Each structure stands twice: as structure tokens, then as C-alpha cells.
Amino acid sequence: MLYETTLASPVGPLRIIASDEGLRAVLWPDDTPDRVRLSEPIEENADHPIVAATAAQLTEYFSGTRTDFDLPLDVAGTDFQMACWRELSEIPYGSKISYGEQAKRINRPTAVRAVGAANGRNPVSIVVPCHRVVASNGALTGYAGGLSTKQWLLAHEAANKD
């Protein structure tokens, strides 16, 4: 069984979905059903401990008082995707790296496009900060929440960075 609630945020409503083990997904309003596959039944439960903790921590993030998330995750992906997502979690708040740099950091320097595709499948947007990865020339490219959302998140972090 999965549990969910919808959180109003400055970047639109975010659908928070968790299992009893951890956060499973943070979804955008226009997410396509195949970006993050959820096969278990889902029930509304804003009071579920992981759902409530995620909502509280995202609210703190948006208010500028939280720079790191402390949530159990229950995400599934290929070994390559999991390596990409682990590396995303190492990018400091308010920082950016390129897809090429991320590929080097996971010891797959020629897998730049595959890194981009894996980031696009990141099921826990914002919490695992794929928005901090940009093109090698600094341009904003691809983001499940939309490029304007990616731009907003980066500007928000820059404005609230110590």
C-alpha cells in the first residue's frame, strides 16, 4: 500500500507518495504516468509519518530554512539510475554541475545522455536535486517539472544560500 497527499507549493501542487519504508515519489502536476511507475494501490493519508515528514521538509525548503532533506527513500531503478540518483544527492544546495560532470563522478564519462535520461526518471524531484544539473554551457535543459520550475528552484537556492 502507498500513501499520498498533495502539497501546495510555489512551483505548483506536488503529489507526495510514500510506502511504509520511505518516500516513493514527488510528482509534478503534468507528470506523465510512465515517468514514475507506481503499481501498488494508493490511498490519501496526509498523516502517514513519511508523507507528513516530506510535506514538512518541503515546506521548510520552500521557506528557505531547509537546505538538506532527511527522509528515508524507497525508490526503485536500474543500477545505473540508482548511481545517478545517489550522485545527485551529493550536489550541494545552491550549486550546479553539468551532466558531463555527473557522468564523470559515477565513472561513466561517456554516458552523458544516459545520465540525463536517468535524471529524468528521478522519482523524488527536489528531495533528490536533479534540478542542480545543467548543460555544459550552463543552459537549463530538460526537467520533468518544466524549465521555468527548474529556473525557479535554482534561483530560490541561490537567494537562500549561506
MINUPA-790495 format. One line per 3 residues: number of its first residue (from 1); for each residue x, y, z of N, C-alpha, C, O, CB. Coordinates in pm, 1 decimal, always signed. Atoms other than C-alpha are relative to their C-alpha. Glycine has a CB too. Layout:
// MINUPA-790495
NUM) X Y Z X Y Z X Y Z X Y Z X Y Z; ...
This chain:
// MINUPA-790495
1) +84.2 -117.7 +0.0 +0.0 +0.0 +0.0 +88.7 +124.0 +0.0 +190.3 +129.6 +69.3 -95.8 -0.2 +121.7; -67.2 -129.4 +1.8 +115.4 +353.1 -81.2 -95.1 +105.3 +54.5 -217.1 +88.7 +52.5 +47.4 +36.9 -143.5; +78.0 -107.8 -61.3 +1.3 +675.8 +83.6 +40.5 +130.2 -66.0 +155.6 +147.9 -106.1 +21.7 +6.3 +155.0
4) -30.9 -123.9 +69.3 -24.1 +1022.1 -62.5 -72.7 +119.0 +59.4 -170.8 +106.8 +132.8 -34.0 -12.7 -145.4; +68.1 -127.0 -20.9 -111.6 +1383.6 -17.9 +50.6 +94.3 -108.4 +150.1 +66.1 -175.2 +25.7 +58.1 +145.2; -44.3 -102.7 +94.0 -85.1 +1691.0 -236.8 +37.5 +123.4 +80.2 -39.5 +171.0 +163.6 -110.6 +32.9 -106.2
7) -52.8 -117.3 -68.3 +124.3 +1982.3 -114.8 -3.8 +119.8 -93.2 +52.2 +115.0 -202.8 +143.5 -25.5 +49.8; -5.8 -125.0 +75.6 +61.0 +2334.1 -241.3 +140.7 +57.2 +18.2 +191.9 +62.8 +130.0 -111.3 +102.8 +47.7; -135.9 -53.3 -7.8 +399.2 +2486.5 -324.6 +14.8 +116.9 -97.0 -71.5 +137.3 -182.5 +104.6 -110.3 -31.0
10) -22.8 -111.5 +93.1 +544.1 +2791.1 -502.8 +18.9 -44.4 -145.1 +8.0 +37.0 -236.8 +121.2 +78.2 +43.8; -17.2 +51.1 +136.4 +608.6 +2566.3 -805.4 -118.4 -85.7 -43.1 -108.7 -163.1 -138.3 +129.0 -81.1 -10.3; +120.7 +74.7 +33.7 +259.0 +2420.2 -812.1 -22.5 -114.5 +96.0 +61.3 -142.7 +181.6 +8.0 -52.5 -141.7
13) +31.1 +111.4 -90.1 +90.4 +2127.8 -640.7 +94.7 -117.3 -21.7 +117.7 -159.4 -135.1 -144.6 -45.5 -19.7; -90.2 +114.8 +5.4 +329.6 +1843.4 -558.9 -68.7 -118.7 +65.1 -119.0 -109.4 +177.0 +135.7 +31.0 +70.1; +60.9 +122.5 -51.0 +198.5 +1492.3 -513.2 +107.9 -80.5 +70.4 +204.3 -124.1 +7.4 -66.5 -83.1 -114.7
16) -96.3 +73.5 -82.5 +387.0 +1318.5 -231.0 -53.7 -141.1 +20.7 -166.9 -159.1 +65.6 +24.8 +71.9 +137.9; +42.6 +139.4 -11.9 +372.6 +937.6 -231.6 +106.7 -77.0 +77.2 +225.6 -68.1 +46.5 -24.6 -64.1 -140.9; -93.4 +75.6 -83.1 +528.8 +709.2 +29.4 -53.4 -139.7 +27.4 -173.7 -165.4 +23.0 +26.5 +73.3 +132.0
19) +32.5 +132.8 -53.1 +537.0 +347.9 +138.3 +30.5 +4.2 +149.5 +69.2 +108.5 +202.1 +82.0 -115.4 -73.3; -38.2 +5.2 -140.7 +588.7 +236.4 +495.3 +152.0 +3.3 +17.3 +201.3 +31.3 +126.5 -57.3 -125.4 +65.3; -146.1 +1.4 -6.0 +961.1 +209.9 +411.2 +62.1 +135.3 -29.3 +169.0 +166.4 +23.2 +53.8 -101.0 -96.5
22) -60.9 -127.9 +34.5 +1018.9 +554.8 +264.2 -74.8 +74.2 -108.3 -177.5 +28.7 -158.6 +140.8 -20.8 -43.2; +57.7 -84.6 +104.7 +940.2 +828.5 +16.7 +15.8 -69.1 -134.3 +126.6 -107.8 -171.6 +67.1 +140.1 -2.2; -1.4 +68.6 +128.7 +849.4 +675.3 -318.3 +3.0 +100.5 -115.9 +69.7 +76.8 -216.7 -122.5 -91.9 -12.5
25) +5.4 -93.5 +112.3 +774.3 +982.4 -532.2 -43.9 +138.8 +45.7 -120.5 +154.6 +140.8 -95.1 -52.1 -108.0; +50.1 -137.6 -5.0 +731.9 +1358.3 -553.0 -30.5 +33.1 -145.8 +60.3 +46.3 -227.7 +106.0 +103.8 +66.9; +42.9 -12.1 +139.2 +531.5 +1416.6 -868.9 -53.2 +138.8 -31.3 -110.6 +206.9 +53.7 -106.1 -103.6 -31.2
28) +44.8 -129.5 +51.8 +454.3 +1724.2 -1075.7 -142.4 -10.9 -51.4 -188.8 -120.7 -82.1 +93.5 +49.9 -111.9; +138.8 +4.1 +49.5 +102.6 +1821.9 -1186.4 -13.1 -62.3 -139.3 -110.2 -132.7 -167.0 -57.1 +140.2 -3.0; +8.8 +48.9 +138.2 +178.5 +1736.5 -1551.4 +85.8 -123.5 -25.2 +115.2 -155.9 -140.2 +40.9 +109.4 -95.6
31) -80.8 +120.9 +17.7 +385.5 +1422.9 -1487.8 -73.8 -101.2 -86.7 -194.8 -120.1 -73.8 +35.3 -62.5 +136.5; +58.9 +107.5 +79.2 +327.6 +1150.0 -1741.7 -1.4 -126.3 +85.7 +91.3 -148.1 +163.7 +79.4 -22.8 -133.9; +11.7 +119.0 -85.8 +211.9 +821.8 -1582.8 +117.9 -95.8 -12.2 +144.3 -171.4 +81.3 -126.7 -73.9 -32.8
34) -109.4 +96.0 +16.4 +510.5 +630.7 -1723.1 +134.8 +52.5 +49.2 +231.7 -23.4 +49.3 +11.8 -38.7 -144.8; -128.8 -50.4 -48.8 +784.9 +860.6 -1583.0 +37.6 -68.6 +131.0 +152.2 -110.1 +148.7 -5.2 +153.3 +19.5; -20.2 +71.5 -126.6 +746.9 +708.4 -1233.9 -114.1 -99.6 +12.3 -229.4 -61.8 +32.7 +4.7 +98.9 +124.4
37) +105.0 +103.0 -4.5 +561.2 +379.1 -1229.6 -29.4 -38.7 +144.5 +60.2 -72.4 +221.8 +41.9 -125.0 -81.5; +45.8 +36.2 -133.6 +358.0 +310.1 -918.1 -110.1 -103.5 -16.6 -220.5 -70.8 -60.2 -50.6 +125.6 +80.5; +96.5 +106.3 +27.9 +180.7 -23.8 -928.3 -89.5 -35.4 +119.1 -194.4 -97.4 +101.3 +73.2 -122.7 -44.8
40) +80.8 +33.6 -116.7 +51.1 -54.0 -570.9 -119.8 +93.8 +13.0 -119.7 +203.6 -42.6 +85.1 +5.6 +126.9; +112.7 -89.5 -28.2 -282.8 +85.6 -456.4 +48.4 +120.6 +82.5 +139.2 +108.4 +164.6 -113.2 -76.5 +76.0; -38.1 -123.4 -70.6 -258.0 +444.7 -326.7 -123.0 +55.3 +69.8 -230.1 +66.9 +10.2 +60.6 +106.2 -98.3
43) +110.0 -62.6 -72.8 -474.1 +596.5 -56.7 +45.3 +135.2 +55.0 +161.8 +152.9 +90.6 -49.8 -92.0 +114.8; -27.1 -132.7 -56.0 -493.5 +957.8 +60.6 +25.1 -15.6 +150.0 -56.7 -73.0 +221.8 -119.3 +99.3 -27.4; -28.8 +4.1 -142.6 -324.6 +990.3 +400.1 +109.8 +101.6 +31.0 +228.1 +67.6 +33.7 +42.2 -143.4 +44.5
46) -95.2 -107.3 -30.2 -159.5 +1323.3 +484.4 +67.3 -21.6 +134.4 +170.6 +39.4 +161.8 -70.1 +135.4 -1.5; -55.5 +23.6 -132.7 -93.6 +1191.7 +836.8 +99.6 -116.0 +5.2 +160.1 -140.7 +109.5 -111.3 -26.1 +96.3; -99.2 +106.9 +1.2 +122.5 +897.6 +729.3 +135.4 +63.1 +35.8 +168.7 +168.8 -17.9 +5.1 -73.0 -140.9
49) -121.9 -63.9 -50.2 +457.7 +963.5 +903.6 +97.3 +47.2 -108.7 +153.4 +156.2 -97.5 +70.9 -94.8 +90.0; -95.5 -39.3 +104.2 +670.9 +970.6 +587.5 -60.8 +105.9 -90.5 +9.1 +198.0 -133.0 +43.6 -122.3 -83.0; +68.5 -103.1 +79.2 +413.7 +1168.5 +387.7 +4.1 +133.0 +75.6 +37.2 +236.4 +17.6 -147.8 -41.6 -30.2
52) +2.5 -122.3 -81.2 +382.0 +1421.2 +673.1 +140.1 +60.1 +12.7 +155.9 +181.8 +2.4 -57.7 -29.4 +140.0; -137.5 -49.5 -11.7 +761.3 +1447.0 +719.6 +46.8 +62.5 -130.9 +114.9 +165.0 -130.3 +94.8 -113.8 +40.8; -38.3 -54.4 +130.3 +810.1 +1502.4 +346.6 -66.6 +134.7 -22.3 -1.5 +229.9 -65.3 -37.4 -97.4 -113.2
55) +71.2 -127.2 +16.5 +543.3 +1772.9 +336.7 +62.7 +107.6 +87.7 +80.8 +220.8 +42.9 -149.7 -16.3 +34.3; -61.0 -97.5 -91.5 +700.2 +1944.5 +639.0 +136.9 +44.5 -50.9 +167.8 +163.6 -48.6 +13.2 -59.8 +141.4; -133.7 -35.4 +46.5 +1052.6 +1930.5 +496.1 -4.6 +78.4 -131.1 +75.1 +170.3 -150.2 +84.2 -125.7 -17.5
58) +14.3 -78.8 +123.0 +943.3 +2053.7 +152.7 -47.2 +142.0 +32.4 -0.9 +238.1 -29.1 -99.3 -68.6 -97.3; +46.6 -132.5 -40.8 +759.0 +2341.8 +320.8 +116.4 +82.3 +55.1 +128.3 +201.1 +24.9 -112.3 -11.9 +105.5; -119.0 -68.6 -52.6 +1079.8 +2430.3 +509.1 +95.0 +37.3 -113.8 +151.3 +146.7 -114.0 +73.1 -89.0 +103.6
61) -84.6 -29.2 +116.4 +1277.4 +2407.2 +183.0 -52.4 +123.7 -73.2 +23.9 +215.0 -104.6 +5.0 -121.8 -96.3; +57.7 -112.8 +73.4 +1038.6 +2645.7 +9.8 +3.5 +130.5 +79.8 +4.3 +238.8 +21.3 -142.9 -31.8 -38.7; -8.3 -121.5 -81.4 +1052.5 +2888.1 +303.5 +144.3 +48.1 +13.7 +169.0 +155.6 +68.3 -60.3 -24.7 +138.7
64) -140.5 -38.4 -5.1 +1433.3 +2894.9 +272.9 +70.6 -41.1 +127.1 +184.1 +0.7 +150.0 +11.9 +146.1 -16.3; -62.4 +40.8 -125.8 +1502.0 +2731.1 +610.5 +59.1 -140.7 -3.5 +123.3 -181.9 +93.1 -100.4 +8.3 +110.6; -56.8 +135.4 +11.4 +1598.4 +2380.7 +487.9 +83.1 -8.4 -127.2 +39.0 +29.8 -235.5 -112.5 -109.0 -0.5
67) -88.3 +16.3 +115.3 +1893.5 +2304.1 +262.2 +28.3 -147.0 -31.9 +76.6 -178.7 -140.6 +130.5 +72.7 +24.8; -19.4 +143.4 +19.6 +1911.4 +1924.9 +304.4 -123.1 -74.5 +49.5 -187.8 -33.8 +146.0 +127.5 -49.7 +73.4; +114.3 +82.3 -40.5 +1643.3 +1659.7 +327.2 +48.9 -119.4 +81.1 +155.5 -175.0 +54.7 -80.6 -47.7 -123.8
70) -31.9 +112.6 -86.6 +1645.3 +1390.2 +592.5 -121.9 -92.2 +1.0 -200.2 -93.6 +96.0 +38.1 +47.6 +145.7; +116.6 +86.7 +17.7 +1393.1 +1135.3 +469.1 +44.9 -138.5 -44.8 +139.3 -149.7 -123.0 -98.9 +60.8 -102.6; -29.6 +132.0 +55.7 +1402.1 +759.2 +416.2 -57.6 -7.1 -141.3 -168.8 +39.2 -166.5 -58.3 -114.2 +90.3
73) +45.6 +13.4 +138.1 +1375.2 +680.7 +46.2 -31.4 -145.8 -29.6 +33.3 -236.7 +22.5 +105.9 +53.9 -98.8; +38.5 +132.7 +45.2 +1205.0 +381.5 -113.2 -19.2 +7.4 -151.1 -129.8 -9.2 -202.6 -130.4 -50.5 +72.5; +5.6 -15.9 +144.9 +1290.9 +430.3 -478.7 +56.5 -123.8 -67.8 +139.9 -194.3 -11.0 +77.0 +126.0 -44.5
76) -47.3 +114.5 +76.9 +1349.3 +166.6 -743.5 +49.0 +48.2 -135.5 -11.0 +136.2 -197.4 -111.7 -106.5 -16.4; -53.8 -32.6 +131.5 +1560.2 +189.5 -1054.7 +108.1 -99.6 -35.3 +141.2 -188.2 +43.4 +55.2 +144.1 -3.8; -112.0 +84.5 +41.4 +1834.7 +20.8 -1250.1 +122.6 +38.1 +83.0 +123.8 +141.8 +149.3 +29.0 +15.0 -153.6
79) -124.6 -32.7 -70.9 +2183.8 +8.0 -1100.5 +54.6 +134.1 -48.1 +101.8 +214.5 +32.2 +105.8 -111.4 -20.6; -49.0 -125.5 +56.3 +2281.0 +291.7 -1336.1 -81.8 +118.8 +51.6 -25.0 +219.9 +92.8 -4.6 -5.1 -153.5; +85.1 -107.2 -50.5 +1981.8 +505.7 -1236.1 +29.1 +27.7 +147.2 +40.6 +143.4 +187.6 -147.9 -35.8 -18.9
82) -26.5 -17.2 -142.8 +2049.2 +445.6 -866.5 +133.1 +72.0 +21.8 +143.4 +156.1 +111.1 +0.8 -136.5 +71.5; -128.9 -68.8 -10.5 +2413.1 +554.7 -914.4 -15.5 +148.0 -33.9 +40.8 +234.3 +33.5 +104.3 -65.5 -93.1; +25.4 -140.0 +38.3 +2296.3 +870.8 -1090.2 -72.1 +74.1 +111.8 -34.9 +186.5 +145.7 -83.1 +6.8 -130.0
85) +79.6 -65.5 -104.3 +2043.0 +949.2 -817.3 +80.7 +18.9 +127.5 +65.4 +120.4 +195.5 -126.0 -81.1 +29.9; -86.7 -17.3 -117.6 +2296.2 +889.1 -538.5 +92.0 +120.4 -20.7 +114.3 +199.0 +71.3 +84.1 -128.9 +26.5; -90.4 -112.2 +28.6 +2531.2 +1135.1 -708.1 -74.4 +133.3 +6.5 -17.9 +233.2 +51.0 +65.1 -17.2 -138.6
88) +79.3 -123.2 -9.9 +2252.8 +1394.1 -735.0 -6.6 +48.2 +144.7 -0.4 +168.1 +171.6 -142.6 -22.6 -55.1; +11.7 -35.2 -142.1 +2222.1 +1384.2 -357.2 +128.5 +60.4 +55.8 +127.2 +119.8 +163.7 -37.6 -122.9 +81.0; -128.7 -55.5 -44.5 +2589.3 +1485.6 -328.9 +21.7 +143.9 -47.8 +116.2 +209.4 -4.0 +114.2 -87.6 -49.8
91) -17.3 -137.1 +50.7 +2542.9 +1815.9 -515.6 -48.1 +96.4 +107.8 -164.6 +91.7 +147.1 -78.7 +22.5 -135.1; +39.5 -88.8 -109.2 +2543.2 +2088.1 -250.5 -112.2 +97.2 -39.0 -124.9 +138.1 -154.4 +120.3 +78.1 +47.3; +106.1 -100.0 +13.6 +2245.6 +2320.1 -204.0 +59.8 +127.0 -62.3 +166.6 +172.9 -21.7 -66.5 +31.4 +139.3
94) -43.6 -124.0 +63.1 +2279.7 +2625.8 -426.8 +109.5 -17.5 -103.0 +158.5 +81.4 -157.6 +46.4 +94.1 +103.3; -105.4 +27.5 +97.7 +2534.8 +2456.7 -656.0 -59.4 -61.8 -124.9 -173.4 -108.3 -125.0 +107.1 -92.6 +59.5; +39.4 +64.4 +124.7 +2514.7 +2330.5 -1011.7 +120.4 -76.9 -53.6 +235.1 -37.3 -33.3 -51.6 +104.8 -104.7
97) -103.0 +71.1 +75.5 +2710.2 +2073.0 -1208.8 -58.7 -31.3 -137.4 -179.3 -19.6 -158.7 +47.0 -131.8 +74.4; +46.8 +38.1 +133.3 +2691.4 +1963.9 -1572.0 -29.6 -149.7 -3.7 +15.0 -225.7 +82.2 +105.0 +37.3 -108.0; +26.2 +142.4 +20.5 +2559.6 +1631.6 -1697.1 +132.0 -74.0 -21.1 +149.1 -186.0 +26.9 -94.8 -21.8 -121.1
100) -131.2 +61.2 +22.0 +2915.9 +1559.2 -1812.0 +74.7 -21.4 +130.3 +136.9 -125.7 +150.2 +83.3 +86.0 -93.2; -65.0 +14.2 -130.5 +3049.7 +1622.3 -1462.0 -65.0 -111.8 +79.5 +4.6 -190.0 +144.3 -6.4 +131.9 +78.8; +68.7 +107.7 -71.4 +2784.2 +1394.1 -1315.1 +43.0 -135.6 -55.8 +67.6 -229.2 +20.3 -153.8 +16.6 -10.5
103) -43.4 +125.7 +62.6 +2879.7 +1121.9 -1566.6 +140.8 -37.5 +46.5 +167.4 -154.4 +74.6 -3.6 +11.9 -154.3; -136.1 +27.4 -48.6 +3246.8 +1154.7 -1463.1 -3.5 -47.1 +145.2 +68.4 -139.9 +182.4 +89.1 +126.1 -13.0; +5.5 +33.4 -142.9 +3154.7 +1137.7 -1093.7 -49.4 -142.0 +25.9 -19.0 -199.8 +130.2 -89.6 +98.0 +72.3
106) +44.7 +139.5 -16.7 +2984.6 +799.3 -1144.9 +86.6 -95.6 -83.4 +50.3 -211.2 -105.0 -149.2 -14.2 -40.6; -96.0 +79.4 +77.7 +3282.3 +675.1 -1352.2 -56.3 -51.2 -131.5 -22.7 -160.8 -176.5 +47.3 -116.5 +81.7; +55.1 +32.3 +132.1 +3084.5 +672.5 -1676.9 +9.7 +125.4 -88.1 -93.0 +177.5 -131.4 -149.8 -50.4 +11.0
109) -17.9 -129.6 +64.2 +3234.4 +977.1 -1856.4 -61.7 +14.5 -139.1 -85.3 +126.6 -184.2 +143.3 +28.2 -9.3; +59.7 -10.8 +132.8 +3086.8 +892.6 -2196.0 -151.9 -16.8 +2.2 -216.4 -12.4 -102.6 +61.0 -103.1 -92.1; +143.6 +28.6 -11.9 +2734.9 +828.3 -2064.5 -82.6 +126.0 +31.1 -178.2 +120.9 +108.5 -23.0 -104.7 +109.3
112) +65.4 -127.6 -31.8 +2624.3 +1192.6 -2061.9 -150.2 -4.3 -31.4 -231.7 +37.4 +50.8 +66.7 +114.6 -78.4; +143.0 +7.0 +35.8 +2295.0 +1131.8 -2245.8 -75.8 -96.0 +91.1 -189.4 -68.7 +130.0 -16.6 -43.7 -146.5; +64.4 +97.3 -89.1 +2217.4 +826.4 -2031.9 -19.4 +59.9 +139.5 -119.4 +31.4 +205.3 +84.0 -129.8 +8.6
115) +14.6 -69.1 -128.3 +2277.8 +1037.7 -1718.8 -121.3 +92.3 -5.8 -201.6 +96.1 +87.5 +128.7 +80.5 +35.1; +116.3 -87.8 +16.1 +2027.1 +1291.6 -1849.6 -130.3 -77.8 +3.1 -227.9 -34.2 +64.2 +10.2 +77.6 -130.3; +121.2 +82.4 +1.1 +1773.8 +1016.4 -1913.3 -29.8 -54.2 +140.2 -145.4 -57.0 +182.4 +15.0 -116.8 -100.4
118) +20.0 +50.2 -136.5 +1828.0 +869.0 -1564.9 -51.6 +111.1 +90.3 -142.5 +89.0 +170.3 +131.4 -58.1 +56.7; +47.4 -112.8 -80.4 +1786.2 +1211.9 -1406.3 -146.6 +29.5 -29.4 -222.4 +65.2 +60.8 +85.4 +125.0 -26.7; +139.1 -23.2 +38.3 +1460.8 +1249.8 -1599.1 -96.9 -98.8 +63.1 -216.9 -72.9 +71.2 -13.1 -6.2 -149.1
121) +82.2 +101.9 -66.3 +1334.7 +935.5 -1425.1 +8.1 +8.8 +152.7 -51.1 -73.3 +222.7 +43.0 -138.9 -45.5; -11.9 -17.4 -145.3 +1428.2 +1061.2 -1075.3 -140.1 +10.6 +59.3 -212.7 +105.2 +28.8 +85.5 +126.8 +35.6; +137.2 -1.8 -50.5 +1112.0 +978.3 -881.5 -24.8 +99.6 +113.2 -139.7 +131.8 +143.3 -36.3 -136.1 +47.0
124) +18.7 -87.0 -117.0 +1175.2 +1213.7 -589.0 +59.2 +138.6 -28.0 +155.5 +181.1 +35.8 +66.0 -62.9 +126.7; -43.8 -134.3 +39.0 +1218.7 +1554.2 -751.6 +12.0 +89.6 +122.5 -60.8 +73.2 +220.4 -97.9 +61.8 -101.8; -33.0 -97.8 -103.6 +1354.1 +1834.2 -532.0 +74.8 -67.5 +114.3 +183.7 -22.7 +150.1 -127.5 +68.8 +52.6
127) -65.7 +70.4 -110.1 +1439.6 +1589.9 -249.2 +134.3 -55.7 -47.8 +235.4 -41.1 +20.9 -90.7 -114.3 +54.7; -122.7 +39.6 +68.6 +1698.1 +1431.8 -481.2 +12.7 +100.6 -114.2 -59.6 +91.8 -213.4 -3.8 -153.5 -52.2; +2.7 -123.7 +78.6 +1800.4 +1751.9 -659.9 +52.5 -8.0 -143.0 +161.0 +42.1 -172.6 +76.7 +100.8 +70.3
130) -40.6 +5.1 +140.6 +1816.5 +1676.0 -1031.9 -6.0 +138.2 -65.2 +51.4 +158.0 -172.3 -88.8 -98.0 -77.1; +5.2 -135.1 +54.4 +1736.4 +2045.6 -1088.5 +137.0 +68.8 +3.7 +156.0 +171.7 -61.1 -101.7 +82.9 +77.2; -133.1 -60.1 -12.3 +2100.7 +2119.1 -998.2 +95.5 -42.5 -111.6 +213.7 -8.2 -108.7 +60.0 -36.2 +133.6
133) -83.4 +43.9 +112.3 +2228.7 +1958.4 -1320.0 -41.5 +77.6 -124.1 -159.3 +83.9 -159.4 -12.8 -154.5 -23.7; +23.1 -85.8 +116.2 +2264.6 +2181.2 -1625.9 +90.3 -44.0 -115.0 +177.7 -129.0 -97.8 +25.4 +149.2 +35.5; -83.7 +30.0 +116.4 +2416.6 +2165.4 -1973.0 +141.8 +51.2 +24.6 +163.9 +135.1 +111.9 -59.6 +63.5 -129.0
136) -140.1 -38.2 -18.7 +2794.0 +2204.3 -2006.8 +23.4 +149.3 -21.2 +118.9 +205.6 +32.3 +88.0 -78.8 -94.7; -12.7 -144.6 +21.4 +2742.6 +2562.5 -2127.7 -80.9 +81.2 +101.4 -92.0 +203.2 +89.7 -44.7 +35.6 -141.2; +77.5 -67.4 -103.9 +2527.9 +2642.1 -1822.9 -147.4 +14.8 -30.9 -224.4 +61.3 +53.2 +56.8 +133.5 +24.6
139) +141.2 -13.4 +38.4 +2198.9 +2630.8 -2012.7 -86.3 -99.9 +76.9 -43.1 -210.0 +111.1 -17.1 -21.0 -152.4; +95.4 +89.9 -64.3 +1895.0 +2483.3 -1845.9 -60.3 -89.4 -105.8 -109.4 -42.2 -208.3 -110.5 +78.8 +75.7; +58.3 +95.9 +93.6 +1780.5 +2168.3 -2019.7 -83.1 -97.9 +79.4 -62.6 -116.4 +199.4 +109.6 -73.9 -82.9
142) +85.9 +103.2 -53.5 +1518.2 +1905.3 -1954.5 -26.8 -0.8 +149.0 +66.1 -6.4 +229.5 +54.9 -124.5 -34.4; +39.6 +15.1 -139.1 +1325.9 +1894.9 -1630.2 -146.2 -40.1 +1.9 -229.6 +23.7 -62.4 +24.3 +131.3 +81.6; +137.1 +52.9 -1.4 +1011.3 +1695.5 -1552.7 -100.7 +104.7 +46.8 -215.8 +103.7 +3.1 -8.2 -123.3 +90.1
145) +89.3 -105.0 -48.8 +863.4 +1995.1 -1369.1 -7.4 +120.5 -91.4 -81.6 +214.8 -63.8 +43.5 +44.1 +135.2; -3.5 -111.7 +94.2 +936.4 +2225.4 -1664.4 +120.9 +89.0 +25.5 +168.4 +99.8 +138.6 -128.9 +82.2 +9.6; -119.8 -82.2 -13.3 +1226.3 +2459.9 -1731.0 -22.5 +122.4 +87.9 +70.1 +166.4 +156.1 +47.4 +43.6 -136.2
148) +25.0 -115.8 -86.7 +1058.6 +2753.6 -1556.3 +7.3 -41.7 +146.9 +51.8 +36.4 +231.0 -138.4 +63.2 -31.3; -10.2 +50.9 -136.8 +1033.4 +2540.4 -1241.4 +145.8 -22.4 +36.7 +187.5 +12.4 +147.2 -80.0 -130.8 +15.8; -142.4 +21.5 -24.6 +1399.8 +2438.7 -1271.0 +67.9 +133.5 +27.0 +147.7 +145.5 +120.0 +66.7 -71.8 -120.0
151) -57.3 -134.1 -17.6 +1493.4 +2805.8 -1307.2 -39.8 +57.4 +136.7 +43.4 +116.2 +205.8 -46.9 +94.9 -114.2; +47.3 -50.9 -128.6 +1279.7 +2897.1 -1003.4 +75.5 -65.7 +115.2 +120.1 +2.6 +207.4 -151.2 -23.8 +15.0; -68.3 +72.7 -106.9 +1438.2 +2624.6 -786.3 +145.7 +44.2 +13.3 +194.9 +62.2 +124.8 -6.9 -150.8 -25.9
154) -139.7 -44.3 -4.9 +1792.0 +2730.4 -879.1 +10.8 +142.1 +54.9 +99.9 +171.5 +134.5 +63.4 -7.3 -139.7; -1.4 -138.1 -50.1 +1713.6 +3098.7 -816.7 -33.3 +2.6 +149.6 +26.9 +78.5 +225.5 -100.9 +88.0 -79.2; +37.7 +9.0 -141.3 +1546.9 +3009.3 -483.9 +119.9 -42.2 +84.4 +146.0 +16.0 +189.7 -116.4 -99.6 +19.1
157) -115.9 +46.6 -75.4 +1855.3 +2819.3 -370.8 +111.2 +104.7 +1.6 +176.1 +124.7 +104.2 +52.2 -130.9 -58.8; -102.6 -104.4 +4.2 +2091.2 +3095.0 -486.2 -32.9 +112.5 +97.1 +56.3 +166.1 +162.8 +14.2 +55.9 -142.2; +42.0 -109.5 -88.8 +1890.1 +3352.4 -291.1 +6.9 -38.1 +147.0 +20.6 +49.5 +232.3 -141.0 +43.3 -34.0
160) +3.1 +44.5 -139.2 +1884.8 +3140.3 +26.8 +126.8 -71.0 +44.2 +134.0 -123.9 +155.1 -116.4 -90.6 +20.9; -125.8 +66.0 -33.1 +2238.0 +3002.6 +16.2 +75.5 +85.2 +101.4 +75.8 +208.0 +92.3 +86.0 -23.8 -127.4; -74.7 -74.2 -103.9 +2451.3 +3097.2 +316.8 +104.6 +92.0 -58.5 +175.0 +160.5 +15.7 +66.9 -96.4 +95.7
